């Protein structure tokens, strides 16, 4: 029997009544990108590049704004929210284009490759774990490379130094755990579309256990290398995994996950991370 298509009631945003909360949900990944950049900057000690940081944050903002414009609920958005997303997409997109025009071709090519990985998200979701690995790797790579990229060519040495494993490996594990937890909100919709996400394959309880194990593994590696901000984030993700009913709420769940991953940047900004 052919699976039925999800109705408008299954839209990821339909459980959220406040448009302001929706806007926060849509743009909260900007805070996540900033937090990851702070983690990498704290490790390397390198100064942020205005063009590089704009490329990272502008790319995130434009991608999420466009995604929400294309995937709006059947009931539509309030007019002000629609125009806010349109203006946001234009502004973030323009900032991204400015940054890319000032970057060498190799940087633009890497940015394009990561963008393609993001656009392939609906296709990747159909393959167990492939989406999780790809998304976590894309976020880790973008945070490690773009914020410090000057308008000059990358060298083999600079690329190698951009991925300190004492930070990138625990960060990758935390992002993988976050991806698994965010899949919980789409459980029913994925079942209707025959998408084999981890929660659909092994059930909610085991998906939460796997996410908690990934988060705790990231915390252990972070603690071993003295990265206390990542240690805290991993512990909070493992704790959050114990509340699947909260994570299954369409917008609230992903917002909670994003908020946890913003914590390392806040701690470092306040001087609370080592």
C-alpha positions as CSV (number, residue, x, y, z in Angstrom):
1,X,0.0,0.0,0.0
2,X,1.3,3.4,-0.9
3,X,2.0,5.6,2.2
4,X,-0.4,8.5,2.5
5,X,1.0,12.0,2.2
6,X,1.2,13.9,5.5
7,X,-1.6,16.4,6.0
8,X,-1.1,20.1,6.9
9,X,-1.5,19.1,10.6
10,X,1.8,17.2,10.3
11,X,3.7,20.3,9.3
12,X,6.6,20.9,11.6
13,X,5.4,24.3,12.7
14,X,1.7,23.7,13.3
15,X,2.1,23.1,17.0
16,X,3.6,26.6,17.6
17,X,1.0,29.3,18.0
18,X,3.3,32.3,18.4
19,X,4.8,33.7,15.1
20,X,7.5,35.3,17.2
21,X,8.5,31.9,18.5
22,X,8.5,30.6,15.0
23,X,10.9,33.3,13.9
24,X,13.2,32.5,16.8
25,X,13.0,28.8,15.8
26,X,13.9,29.7,12.2
27,X,16.9,31.9,13.0
28,X,18.2,30.2,16.1
29,X,20.8,28.3,14.0
30,X,22.6,31.6,13.6
31,X,23.4,31.5,17.3
32,X,24.5,27.9,16.8
33,X,26.9,28.9,14.0
34,X,28.3,31.7,16.2
35,X,28.8,29.3,19.1
36,X,30.7,26.8,16.9
37,X,32.9,29.6,15.6
38,X,33.6,30.7,19.1
39,X,34.7,27.2,20.1
40,X,37.1,27.0,17.1
41,X,38.4,30.5,17.7
42,X,39.1,29.7,21.4
43,X,41.1,26.6,20.3
44,X,43.1,28.3,17.5
45,X,43.6,31.7,19.0
46,X,43.2,33.1,15.4
47,X,41.3,36.4,14.8
48,X,38.0,36.2,13.1
49,X,37.9,37.3,9.5
50,X,35.0,39.7,8.7
51,X,34.5,38.1,5.4
52,X,34.8,34.6,6.7
53,X,32.4,35.1,9.6
54,X,29.9,36.8,7.3
55,X,30.2,33.8,4.9
56,X,29.4,31.4,7.7
57,X,26.5,33.3,9.4
58,X,25.1,34.8,6.1
59,X,25.0,31.3,4.6
60,X,23.2,29.9,7.6
61,X,20.7,32.8,7.7
62,X,19.9,32.7,4.0
63,X,19.6,28.9,3.8
64,X,17.1,28.8,6.8
65,X,15.1,31.8,5.6
66,X,14.7,30.3,2.1
67,X,13.9,26.8,3.5
68,X,11.0,28.3,5.6
69,X,9.8,30.4,2.6
70,X,9.6,27.3,0.4
71,X,8.1,25.0,3.1
72,X,5.5,27.3,4.7
73,X,2.5,25.8,6.4
74,X,-0.7,25.3,4.4
75,X,-2.4,28.1,6.4
76,X,0.4,30.4,5.5
77,X,2.3,32.9,7.6
78,X,1.2,36.2,9.0
79,X,2.1,39.0,6.5
80,X,4.8,40.5,8.8
81,X,6.5,37.1,9.2
82,X,6.4,36.4,5.5
83,X,8.1,39.8,4.7
84,X,10.5,39.4,7.6
85,X,11.7,36.1,6.1
86,X,11.9,37.6,2.6
87,X,13.9,40.6,3.9
88,X,16.1,38.2,5.9
89,X,16.8,36.0,2.9
90,X,17.7,39.0,0.8
91,X,19.9,40.5,3.5
92,X,21.7,37.3,4.5
93,X,22.0,36.3,0.8
94,X,23.5,39.7,-0.1
95,X,26.0,39.5,2.8
96,X,26.9,35.9,1.7
97,X,27.4,37.1,-1.9
98,X,29.6,40.0,-0.8
99,X,31.8,37.6,1.3
100,X,32.1,35.1,-1.5
101,X,33.2,37.8,-4.0
102,X,36.1,38.6,-1.7
103,X,37.2,35.0,-1.3
104,X,39.5,32.9,-3.5
105,X,37.9,30.3,-5.8
106,X,38.8,27.4,-3.5
107,X,36.8,28.9,-0.6
108,X,33.8,29.4,-2.9
109,X,34.1,25.8,-4.1
110,X,34.2,24.5,-0.6
111,X,31.2,26.7,0.4
112,X,29.3,25.4,-2.7
113,X,30.1,21.8,-1.7
114,X,28.8,22.3,1.8
115,X,25.7,24.0,0.4
116,X,25.0,21.1,-1.9
117,X,25.3,18.7,1.1
118,X,22.7,20.9,2.9
119,X,20.4,20.9,-0.2
120,X,20.6,17.1,-0.4
121,X,19.1,16.8,3.1
122,X,15.7,15.4,1.9
123,X,17.5,12.7,-0.1
124,X,20.0,12.0,2.6
125,X,17.3,11.4,5.1
126,X,16.3,8.2,3.3
127,X,19.6,6.5,4.2
128,X,20.1,5.5,7.8
129,X,23.0,7.5,9.5
130,X,24.2,9.1,6.2
131,X,22.2,12.3,6.9
132,X,23.5,12.4,10.5
133,X,27.1,12.0,9.4
134,X,26.9,14.4,6.5
135,X,25.1,17.2,8.5
136,X,27.5,16.9,11.4
137,X,30.5,16.9,9.1
138,X,29.2,19.9,7.2
139,X,28.6,22.0,10.3
140,X,32.0,21.0,11.8
141,X,33.9,21.8,8.6
142,X,32.1,25.2,8.1
143,X,32.8,26.3,11.6
144,X,36.5,25.2,11.4
145,X,37.2,26.8,8.0
146,X,35.1,29.9,7.2
147,X,35.3,32.2,10.3
148,X,39.1,32.6,9.9
149,X,39.3,32.5,6.1
150,X,41.1,35.7,4.8
151,X,40.7,36.9,1.3
152,X,43.7,34.8,0.2
153,X,44.3,31.3,-0.8
154,X,44.3,28.4,1.6
155,X,47.5,26.4,1.9
156,X,47.9,22.8,2.8
157,X,49.3,23.8,6.2
158,X,46.5,26.2,6.9
159,X,43.9,23.6,6.0
160,X,45.6,21.0,8.2
161,X,45.7,23.4,11.1
162,X,42.0,24.2,10.7
163,X,41.0,20.8,12.1
164,X,42.4,20.4,15.6
165,X,41.1,16.9,16.5
166,X,40.9,17.8,20.2
167,X,38.0,20.1,19.3
168,X,36.6,18.9,16.0
169,X,36.1,15.3,17.0
170,X,34.1,16.0,20.2
171,X,32.2,18.7,18.3
172,X,31.4,16.2,15.5
173,X,30.0,13.8,18.1
174,X,27.9,16.4,19.7
175,X,26.4,17.5,16.4
176,X,25.7,13.9,15.4
177,X,23.8,13.5,18.7
178,X,21.9,16.7,18.0
179,X,20.9,15.4,14.6
180,X,19.5,12.2,16.1
181,X,17.5,14.2,18.7
182,X,16.1,16.5,16.0
183,X,14.9,13.5,14.0
184,X,12.4,12.8,16.8
185,X,10.2,15.7,15.8
186,X,9.7,14.2,12.3
187,X,8.9,10.7,13.5
188,X,5.3,10.4,12.3
189,X,6.0,12.3,9.0
190,X,9.0,10.1,8.2
191,X,6.9,7.0,8.8
192,X,4.3,8.2,6.3
193,X,7.1,9.0,3.8
194,X,9.0,5.8,4.4
195,X,12.0,7.7,5.5
196,X,14.3,5.4,7.5
197,X,15.6,7.8,10.2
198,X,17.3,6.3,13.3
199,X,14.2,6.8,15.5
200,X,12.1,4.9,12.9
201,X,14.6,2.1,12.6
202,X,15.3,1.4,16.3
203,X,12.5,3.2,18.1
204,X,12.4,6.4,20.2
205,X,14.0,4.9,23.3
206,X,17.0,3.4,21.5
207,X,17.5,6.6,19.4
208,X,17.7,8.6,22.6
209,X,20.1,6.2,24.1
210,X,22.4,6.4,21.0
211,X,22.2,10.2,21.0
212,X,23.1,10.3,24.7
213,X,26.0,7.9,24.1
214,X,27.3,10.1,21.3
215,X,27.0,13.2,23.5
216,X,28.7,11.6,26.4
217,X,31.5,10.3,24.2
218,X,32.0,13.9,22.9
219,X,31.9,15.1,26.5
220,X,34.6,12.6,27.5
221,X,36.9,13.6,24.7
222,X,36.3,17.3,25.5
223,X,37.1,16.7,29.1
224,X,40.2,14.7,28.3
225,X,41.5,17.7,26.2
226,X,40.4,20.3,28.7
227,X,37.5,21.7,26.6
228,X,35.1,22.4,29.4
229,X,32.5,24.3,27.3
230,X,32.0,21.3,25.1
231,X,31.9,19.0,28.1
232,X,29.0,21.0,29.5
233,X,27.2,21.0,26.1
234,X,27.6,17.2,25.8
235,X,26.2,16.7,29.3
236,X,23.2,18.9,28.6
237,X,22.5,17.0,25.3
238,X,22.7,13.7,27.2
239,X,20.3,15.1,29.8
240,X,17.9,16.4,27.1
241,X,17.8,13.0,25.5
242,X,16.0,11.7,28.5
243,X,12.9,13.8,27.6
244,X,11.7,12.4,24.2
245,X,8.2,13.8,24.6
246,X,9.7,17.3,24.7
247,X,12.0,16.7,21.7
248,X,9.1,15.4,19.7
249,X,7.3,18.8,19.8
250,X,7.7,20.1,16.3
251,X,9.5,23.4,16.9
252,X,10.2,23.3,20.6
253,X,12.4,20.2,20.3
254,X,14.9,21.6,17.8
255,X,15.0,24.9,19.6
256,X,16.0,23.1,22.8
257,X,18.8,21.3,20.9
258,X,20.0,24.4,19.3
259,X,20.0,26.3,22.6
260,X,22.2,23.6,24.2
261,X,24.7,23.9,21.4
262,X,24.8,27.7,21.9
263,X,25.9,27.2,25.5
264,X,29.6,26.7,24.7
265,X,29.8,30.0,22.9
266,X,28.1,31.8,25.8
267,X,30.4,30.2,28.3
268,X,33.5,31.1,26.3
269,X,32.2,34.7,25.9
270,X,31.7,34.9,29.7
271,X,35.1,33.4,30.3
272,X,33.7,30.2,31.7
273,X,35.2,27.7,29.3
274,X,38.8,26.5,29.2
